[in-house]
């Protein structure tokens, strides 16, 4: 590839990106909020579960090892 072709290739790439972005089906604001709340809720559940396991195994080790 020649250096002189680089700006034209870059411009063509950006034009193709623009065309592809017009084809994307974007989520609605309501869907984004719903999925965000779901992910945060699931993260809290997983964090509580792992925290509970950590607490349980820490207690178990303190009872039997110390």
N, C-alpha and C positions, 0 to 999 in steps of 0.2 A: 504494500500500500504506500502510495506517495503522500508526502506531508501536505501537499496542496489539496488532496481529496478529504483530508480530515475534517475541515469545517462543514463541508457538504454532507458527509456521512453523519456528523453530529446533528445537523439540522434535520436530516431525513429520519434519524432515530427518534428525535423529539416529536416529529409529526406523527410517526407511527404510534408512539406512546399516547399521544392525544387521542388518536382514533380508537385505540384499545380501551382507554379510560371511558370513552363514551358508551362502550358496549357493556361495561360493568353494571351489574345490578346492585345498587347500594342499599344497605339496610335503612329502615326508617328510624327516626329518633326513638320511637316507642320500643322497637326491637333492640336497639343498642342499650337502652336503659334496662330492659328486661334481662338481657344476657349479662350485663355488667353486674346487676344485683345477684343473679344466679352464680356467677364466678366468685364474687365476694363471699356469698353465703357458703358455697362449697369449700372455699379456702378456709373459712372459719371453722367449719365442721372438721376438716382434715387436720387443722392446727390443734383443735381441741382433742381429737382422737390421738394424735401423736404426743401431745402434752400429757394426756392421761397415761399412755404407755410409758412415757419417760418417768412420770411420777410413780407408777406401779413398780417398774423395774428398779428404780432408785430405792423405794421402800423395801422391796424384796432383798436387794443387796445389803441394805443396812440391817435387816433383821437376821439374815443368815451368815453374813461375813463378819460383821463387827460384833 
